[in-house]
Amino acid sequence: MKLSETNKAWVLLTPALLFLSLPAYGLFSAIWTSLHENGSFTTKHYRVLFQQEAFWESVGYSVRITLIATVLSLLLGLLLTRAFTSIIQSTKGKLSIWLPMLFPHFVWGYIVLLLFEQSGLISHSLVEMGLISSTSSFPIMTNDQNGIGIILTYVGKETPFVVLMLLPIYAKQQTGYKDLVQTLGGGKWAAFKDAEWPWVFPVLLEAGIILFAFILSAYEVPFLLGATFPEMISVLTYDWFYSGDWNERPLAFASMIITSILIGIVSFIAFSAMNRKRMLLTKGQD
């Protein structure tokens, strides 16, 4: 029996659809559990969740850490790509960017822990050089309430990702637009703003959405390098889920749903801005 083109497309999509059904089932189960108690519909779990001070502290802390790590990764990625595009395009340059991406996030977390904790390699090196009197004089940069260790880990891990996202833009960029701006009297900032930024912005925004969603919901790095309080929302949710108190498990599901909604809202706003910018570019506007 010969398959039509439409049927062939569905057959080819079947593995992907089966794979996507797993997180879809998990999301549906979380929504169902968070809205039911003893088989009856209820919003009790969300009301209890919104009354938890720890939840709001965690949300604010998580969003702050996520935004800082995302913005720094995007900024460093942009600066590195602009400065070293010709080098990165070579085989050795590409390997230097790809290599950090081969290691999982928890490996980067351990590297940051070994380097930047008070008893780590950097503090001992500074003591040996006589720059500080003891390792206790080294600033607390891991498991701290400011999330410095978490930020360092994600910036180190995600900056190469941003570079790889931006590299095709700069590799194919035509210098004629910049030359035209400078010929008309514009400086370096005008050349960047008018000839470069309109093409870079949609890619940066797309990368920012990916980083925001991943960092906000990630667990291993905040668990390894985070403080006891406040906790990232992923760690707090995990604690509620595995606390042994069955009354807290619906709170964990409700917290997951709120996190998903937050990521969805941010993604919708960002994608709308990105699509609008791309539409203007296709029409020759900026």
Kinemage of the C-alpha trace (Angstrom):
@kinemage 1
@onewidth
@group {chain A} dominant
@subgroup {mainchain}
@vectorlist {calphas} color= white
{ca met a 1} P 0.000 0.000 0.000
{ca lys a 2} L 1.451 3.305 -1.090
{ca leu a 3} L 1.297 6.152 1.402
{ca ser a 4} L 0.231 9.615 0.353
{ca glu a 5} L 2.512 12.602 0.998
{ca thr a 6} L 0.366 13.640 3.963
{ca asn a 7} L 0.512 10.163 5.509
{ca lys a 8} L 4.275 10.022 4.957
{ca ala a 9} L 4.652 13.297 6.830
{ca trp a 10} L 2.656 11.968 9.782
{ca val a 11} L 4.685 8.734 9.826
{ca leu a 12} L 7.916 10.708 9.913
{ca leu a 13} L 6.577 12.921 12.682
{ca thr a 14} L 5.408 9.995 14.821
{ca pro a 15} L 8.699 9.531 16.783
{ca ala a 16} L 8.829 13.245 17.614
{ca leu a 17} L 5.156 13.295 18.626
{ca leu a 18} L 5.637 10.248 20.869
{ca phe a 19} L 8.623 11.924 22.499
{ca leu a 20} L 6.696 15.167 23.059
{ca ser a 21} L 3.797 13.224 24.564
{ca leu a 22} L 5.904 12.472 27.659
{ca pro a 23} L 6.318 16.094 28.845
{ca ala a 24} L 2.743 16.792 27.731
{ca tyr a 25} L 1.515 13.971 29.960
{ca gly a 26} L 3.653 15.291 32.831
{ca leu a 27} L 2.210 18.781 32.410
{ca phe a 28} L -1.344 17.461 32.291
{ca ser a 29} L -0.744 15.367 35.422
{ca ala a 30} L 0.689 18.379 37.257
{ca ile a 31} L -2.310 20.538 36.324
{ca trp a 32} L -4.754 17.793 37.329
{ca thr a 33} L -3.074 17.158 40.686
{ca ser a 34} L -2.786 20.847 41.531
{ca leu a 35} L -6.506 21.411 40.845
{ca his a 36} L -7.943 18.337 42.560
{ca glu a 37} L -8.227 17.039 46.098
{ca asn a 38} L -9.967 13.794 47.006
{ca gly a 39} L -11.303 13.613 43.445
{ca ser a 40} L -12.956 17.052 43.570
{ca phe a 41} L -11.988 20.237 41.751
{ca thr a 42} L -10.382 22.862 43.996
{ca thr a 43} L -8.126 25.898 43.874
{ca lys a 44} L -7.072 25.371 47.475
{ca his a 45} L -3.521 24.415 46.607
{ca tyr a 46} L -2.951 27.644 44.678
{ca arg a 47} L -4.451 29.722 47.491
{ca val a 48} L -2.157 28.016 49.993
{ca leu a 49} L 0.805 28.449 47.629
{ca phe a 50} L 0.190 32.180 47.211
{ca gln a 51} L 0.152 32.551 50.990
{ca gln a 52} L 3.603 30.988 51.294
{ca glu a 53} L 6.217 33.684 51.887
{ca ala a 54} L 8.940 31.217 50.902
{ca phe a 55} L 7.315 30.844 47.471
{ca trp a 56} L 7.331 34.566 46.703
{ca glu a 57} L 10.879 34.924 48.016
{ca ser a 58} L 11.904 32.057 45.772
{ca val a 59} L 10.154 33.478 42.693
{ca gly a 60} L 11.770 36.893 43.111
{ca tyr a 61} L 15.191 35.371 43.774
{ca ser a 62} L 14.900 32.962 40.824
{ca val a 63} L 13.808 35.634 38.347
{ca arg a 64} L 16.597 37.967 39.489
{ca ile a 65} L 19.316 35.322 39.172
{ca thr a 66} L 17.920 34.154 35.833
{ca leu a 67} L 17.784 37.661 34.353
{ca ile a 68} L 21.318 38.520 35.511
{ca ala a 69} L 22.791 35.278 34.150
{ca thr a 70} L 20.864 35.600 30.881
{ca val a 71} L 21.781 39.242 30.249
{ca leu a 72} L 25.463 38.690 31.092
{ca ser a 73} L 25.623 35.639 28.818
{ca leu a 74} L 24.027 37.554 25.945
{ca leu a 75} L 26.296 40.570 26.448
{ca leu a 76} L 29.515 38.548 26.677
{ca gly a 77} L 28.460 36.377 23.753
{ca leu a 78} L 27.794 39.456 21.630
{ca leu a 79} L 31.113 41.101 22.549
{ca leu a 80} L 33.124 37.935 21.914
{ca thr a 81} L 31.431 37.281 18.577
{ca arg a 82} L 31.947 40.850 17.368
{ca ala a 83} L 35.603 40.863 18.428
{ca phe a 84} L 36.689 37.382 17.358
{ca thr a 85} L 34.454 36.340 14.453
{ca ser a 86} L 37.388 35.729 12.115
{ca ile a 87} L 39.162 33.601 14.734
{ca ile a 88} L 36.059 31.649 15.743
{ca gln a 89} L 35.376 30.762 12.114
{ca ser a 90} L 38.614 28.773 11.978
{ca thr a 91} L 38.656 25.127 13.060
{ca lys a 92} L 40.589 25.807 16.263
{ca gly a 93} L 38.321 28.728 17.068
{ca lys a 94} L 35.190 26.635 16.647
{ca leu a 95} L 36.651 23.890 18.836
{ca ser a 96} L 37.386 26.430 21.570
{ca ile a 97} L 33.685 27.367 21.561
{ca trp a 98} L 32.306 23.863 21.153
{ca leu a 99} L 34.502 22.324 23.873
{ca pro a 100} L 32.785 24.063 26.852
{ca met a 101} L 29.406 22.942 25.507
{ca leu a 102} L 30.403 19.293 25.729
{ca phe a 103} L 30.403 19.342 29.528
{ca pro a 104} L 27.100 19.138 31.442
{ca his a 105} L 25.999 21.990 33.660
{ca phe a 106} L 26.758 20.146 36.898
{ca val a 107} L 30.376 19.707 35.721
{ca trp a 108} L 30.637 23.459 35.256
{ca gly a 109} L 29.085 23.816 38.701
{ca tyr a 110} L 31.789 21.637 40.253
{ca ile a 111} L 34.479 23.599 38.410
{ca val a 112} L 33.096 26.862 39.843
{ca leu a 113} L 32.891 25.238 43.285
{ca leu a 114} L 36.503 24.035 43.147
{ca leu a 115} L 37.755 27.396 41.918
{ca phe a 116} L 35.703 29.979 43.800
{ca glu a 117} L 34.740 28.516 47.178
{ca gln a 118} L 36.617 29.891 50.186
{ca ser a 119} L 38.767 26.758 50.384
{ca gly a 120} L 39.106 26.530 46.615
{ca leu a 121} L 42.016 26.814 44.238
{ca ile a 122} L 41.876 30.596 43.755
{ca ser a 123} L 41.770 31.396 47.474
{ca his a 124} L 44.729 29.071 48.179
{ca ser a 125} L 46.657 30.635 45.304
{ca leu a 126} L 46.039 34.129 46.675
{ca val a 127} L 47.236 33.009 50.115
{ca glu a 128} L 50.403 31.523 48.615
{ca met a 129} L 51.068 34.806 46.774
{ca gly a 130} L 50.556 36.756 49.987
{ca leu a 131} L 47.629 38.762 48.626
{ca ile a 132} L 45.273 37.620 51.407
{ca ser a 133} L 46.115 36.421 54.917
{ca ser a 134} L 43.916 33.315 54.936
{ca thr a 135} L 41.302 31.536 52.870
{ca ser a 136} L 38.598 32.915 55.185
{ca ser a 137} L 39.446 36.396 53.849
{ca phe a 138} L 38.364 35.319 50.372
{ca pro a 139} L 34.836 36.562 49.569
{ca ile a 140} L 32.009 34.033 49.707
{ca met a 141} L 31.127 33.325 46.080
{ca thr a 142} L 29.506 29.886 46.292
{ca asn a 143} L 26.426 28.799 48.252
{ca asp a 144} L 25.804 32.492 48.898
{ca gln a 145} L 22.525 34.382 49.107
{ca asn a 146} L 23.453 36.540 46.099
{ca gly a 147} L 23.725 33.506 43.820
{ca ile a 148} L 27.174 34.515 42.541
{ca gly a 149} L 28.257 30.915 42.031
{ca ile a 150} L 25.064 30.102 40.123
{ca ile a 151} L 25.524 33.139 37.897
{ca leu a 152} L 29.204 32.334 37.209
{ca thr a 153} L 28.294 28.782 36.226
{ca tyr a 154} L 25.546 29.745 33.818
{ca val a 155} L 27.505 32.628 32.276
{ca gly a 156} L 30.487 30.337 31.665
{ca lys a 157} L 28.298 27.605 30.224
{ca glu a 158} L 25.829 29.657 28.179
{ca thr a 159} L 28.127 32.293 26.653
{ca pro a 160} L 29.510 29.785 24.088
{ca phe a 161} L 25.928 28.930 23.154
{ca val a 162} L 25.205 32.617 22.465
{ca val a 163} L 28.383 32.864 20.374
{ca leu a 164} L 27.298 29.931 18.219
{ca met a 165} L 23.853 31.484 17.786
{ca leu a 166} L 25.351 34.796 16.642
{ca leu a 167} L 28.213 33.438 14.564
{ca pro a 168} L 26.172 32.852 11.350
{ca ile a 169} L 24.931 36.454 11.501
{ca tyr a 170} L 28.432 37.914 11.713
{ca ala a 171} L 29.922 35.379 9.312
{ca lys a 172} L 27.486 36.432 6.561
{ca gln a 173} L 27.312 40.105 7.492
{ca gln a 174} L 28.082 42.529 4.707
{ca thr a 175} L 30.331 45.447 5.608
{ca gly a 176} L 28.686 47.669 2.987
{ca tyr a 177} L 25.944 48.781 5.376
{ca lys a 178} L 28.463 49.921 7.980
{ca asp a 179} L 30.542 51.690 5.347
{ca leu a 180} L 27.430 53.498 4.112
{ca val a 181} L 26.556 54.695 7.619
{ca gln a 182} L 30.102 55.925 8.213
{ca thr a 183} L 30.174 57.616 4.796
{ca leu a 184} L 27.043 59.549 5.788
{ca gly a 185} L 28.798 60.801 8.907
{ca gly a 186} L 27.758 58.181 11.429
{ca gly a 187} L 30.218 56.930 14.035
{ca lys a 188} L 30.831 53.405 15.347
{ca trp a 189} L 27.739 53.509 17.545
{ca ala a 190} L 25.531 54.605 14.638
{ca ala a 191} L 26.999 51.856 12.448
{ca phe a 192} L 26.247 49.276 15.139
{ca lys a 193} L 22.750 50.594 15.871
{ca asp a 194} L 21.600 51.033 12.264
{ca ala a 195} L 23.496 48.388 10.287
{ca glu a 196} L 24.187 45.622 12.809
{ca trp a 197} L 21.676 45.646 15.650
{ca pro a 198} L 18.527 45.062 13.532
{ca trp a 199} L 19.946 41.704 12.426
{ca val a 200} L 21.457 40.757 15.774
{ca phe a 201} L 18.469 41.636 17.967
{ca pro a 202} L 16.095 38.815 16.864
{ca val a 203} L 18.800 36.184 17.388
{ca leu a 204} L 19.755 37.613 20.786
{ca leu a 205} L 16.120 37.640 21.807
{ca glu a 206} L 15.628 34.047 20.685
{ca ala a 207} L 18.734 32.945 22.596
{ca gly a 208} L 17.553 34.934 25.613
{ca ile a 209} L 14.202 33.110 25.635
{ca ile a 210} L 15.965 29.739 25.598
{ca leu a 211} L 18.350 30.731 28.388
{ca phe a 212} L 15.612 32.276 30.535
{ca ala a 213} L 13.410 29.194 30.303
{ca phe a 214} L 16.267 26.802 30.995
{ca ile a 215} L 17.924 28.662 33.881
{ca leu a 216} L 14.645 29.404 35.661
{ca ser a 217} L 13.629 25.739 35.670
{ca ala a 218} L 17.041 24.077 36.103
{ca tyr a 219} L 17.777 22.190 39.303
{ca glu a 220} L 21.304 20.753 39.498
{ca val a 221} L 23.348 23.986 39.564
{ca pro a 222} L 21.110 25.824 42.099
{ca phe a 223} L 21.129 22.710 44.296
{ca leu a 224} L 24.937 22.471 44.154
{ca leu a 225} L 25.802 26.170 44.452
{ca gly a 226} L 22.696 27.791 45.945
{ca ala a 227} L 22.084 28.965 49.504
{ca thr a 228} L 19.718 27.411 52.011
{ca phe a 229} L 17.522 30.529 51.825
{ca pro a 230} L 16.333 31.895 49.544
{ca glu a 231} L 16.172 28.933 47.173
{ca met a 232} L 15.666 28.842 43.440
{ca ile a 233} L 12.099 27.859 42.587
{ca ser a 234} L 13.251 24.520 41.152
{ca val a 235} L 14.956 23.563 44.428
{ca leu a 236} L 11.975 24.664 46.511
{ca thr a 237} L 9.637 22.631 44.305
{ca tyr a 238} L 11.881 19.593 44.615
{ca asp a 239} L 11.951 19.960 48.413
{ca trp a 240} L 8.159 20.118 48.553
{ca phe a 241} L 7.780 17.111 46.260
{ca tyr a 242} L 10.175 14.866 48.214
{ca ser a 243} L 9.619 16.253 51.713
{ca gly a 244} L 7.603 13.243 52.828
{ca asp a 245} L 4.645 15.462 53.699
{ca trp a 246} L 1.881 14.565 51.250
{ca asn a 247} L 0.199 17.903 51.908
{ca glu a 248} L 3.150 19.681 50.259
{ca arg a 249} L 3.189 17.599 47.090
{ca pro a 250} L 0.234 19.457 45.488
{ca leu a 251} L 2.105 22.698 46.285
{ca ala a 252} L 5.027 21.359 44.271
{ca phe a 253} L 2.762 20.704 41.286
{ca ala a 254} L 1.142 24.141 41.626
{ca ser a 255} L 4.588 25.733 41.789
{ca met a 256} L 5.574 23.900 38.590
{ca ile a 257} L 2.503 25.225 36.819
{ca ile a 258} L 3.141 28.804 37.947
{ca thr a 259} L 6.739 28.534 36.730
{ca ser a 260} L 5.534 27.203 33.361
{ca ile a 261} L 3.018 30.043 33.055
{ca leu a 262} L 5.717 32.604 33.857
{ca ile a 263} L 8.019 31.135 31.212
{ca gly a 264} L 5.110 31.071 28.746
{ca ile a 265} L 4.272 34.748 29.337
{ca val a 266} L 7.891 35.866 28.937
{ca ser a 267} L 8.296 33.708 25.823
{ca phe a 268} L 5.097 35.053 24.252
{ca ile a 269} L 6.139 38.680 24.803
{ca ala a 270} L 9.662 38.053 23.532
{ca phe a 271} L 8.536 36.071 20.481
{ca ser a 272} L 6.023 38.796 19.621
{ca ala a 273} L 8.781 41.421 19.742
{ca met a 274} L 11.100 39.181 17.720
{ca asn a 275} L 8.535 38.440 15.014
{ca arg a 276} L 7.657 42.124 14.758
{ca lys a 277} L 11.335 43.006 14.309
{ca arg a 278} L 11.801 40.353 11.643
{ca met a 279} L 8.690 41.528 9.821
{ca leu a 280} L 10.068 45.062 9.764
{ca leu a 281} L 13.382 43.772 8.416
{ca thr a 282} L 11.643 41.985 5.544
{ca lys a 283} L 9.933 45.272 4.678
{ca gly a 284} L 13.196 47.176 4.765
{ca gln a 285} L 12.389 49.056 7.974
{ca asp a 286} L 14.219 49.143 11.319
